[in-house]
């Protein structure tokens, strides 16, 4: 049954994978996803297996972090307020599915 759109798997659509912000700015990392459906988006630092955010829920005690979904733009954003040089590095946007769908975003802080 190929016309059942519920069966379409999510996939990433191009968004900037290298972003630069100045210290003290609000950093926004964007993940573009088509066909997310009932799946959720997980953000984490590539160096840390623990999630920063799952869906709109924040799982770290740092109030600078938040996640914002803009499904109409097919964008899921990780927002880091008052960004610091220690925040720089590689972040992962993962789609919660059996297939490990991961997009990396490199954050530079000047």
Beta strands, then each sheet from edge to edge (+ up, - down):
strand 1: 11-13
strand 2: 18-21
strand 3: 27-34
strand 4: 41-45
strand 5: 53-54
strand 6: 57-58
strand 7: 65-70
strand 8: 75-80
strand 9: 89-95
strand 10: 101-109
sheet 1: 1+ 3- 8+ 7-
sheet 2: 2+ 10+ 9- 4+ 5- 6+
end
